[in-house]
Amino acid sequence: MRKTWKMRAAALLLTAVCTVGASFAAYADDVPSGPASDMELIQRREQASGSQNEAGDAQTAAGSENHAGAAEGQQTTENQETGNNGQTASETQGTEQGDSQVPDGMVASGGRYIDPNAPMVALTFDDGPYAPVGNRIMDCAEQYGGRVTFYVVGNRVNSYKSEIQRMYANGHEIGNHTQDHKYLQKLGAQEIRQQVEACNQAVAAITGEAPKTVRLPGGGKNSTVLANISQPIVLWNVDTLDWKTRNAASSVQTVLNQVKDGSVVLMHELYNASGDAAVTIIPALVERGYQLVTVSELAQFRGGLAGGTVYYSFHK
Ligand SMILES: [Zn+2]
């Protein structure tokens, strides 16, 4: 009986997934072209895989932007998507979840069903938003019924409002990565509070809801940091070092070698190689039986979150 429900749910989900895939194809048209450090790599991959995502090939802007530069919170003004995302997203979400009864043992969350007892992992992408990569990650995650978490830098969110709206509307999680990506262990109490609060407000101004969790830039913390952040702090236990290697294959290998039920994987949204890695990692994890969930979903099914506490993973 239970199996029948699950099969029916799977069929529903598949239908929804196709709808989502079709609807979100539009995002690919909105990507910019730009300096192309990763262009050759992407083209080789696309040619090899026979991908149909031609427009996606143009997603090479700022591939040469370095991590340190991002850490200084540089403002990016290029490449706003057009503003029709929210509408498409909510229509699709309605289709996906529908009015149907929740299958036995499953929990409705983020526009799809989660099996609390099956393996799950949270993929997290820091330092964005950055629409050319973020939308590609969301396209792929949604195609496979997954949701991911973006730890965003507050001073960037107004440059990518429609990407932020899409994250929110489609059940991805928007986390707080401070306003200016400053290393909080170097700041005083008041500045730490300001860095976290300003990012909370920047996100809430767009979505109406502040981030639930905070990720410390560089993972840097001390007693002053911990004493002045009231939200749960979520770090990671699988580190791809994608910002350093800029090598998709390396990130893929790290994740697939290290991932376990309850892992939190650290990647970055700024790099095309990270997008390449994500679109390989996502189907590979699904194939291995993992559900791709947000940090808050993972915590919900693996013990919960408490304010001012630091988490690295959520194993059973
Ligand atoms: Zn960061």
Boltz pocket constraint, residues with backbone or C-beta under 6 A from the ligand:
constraints:
  - pocket:
      binder: B
      contacts: [[A, 126], [A, 127], [A, 177], [A, 181], [A, 216], [A, 217], [A, 218]]
      max_distance: 6.0
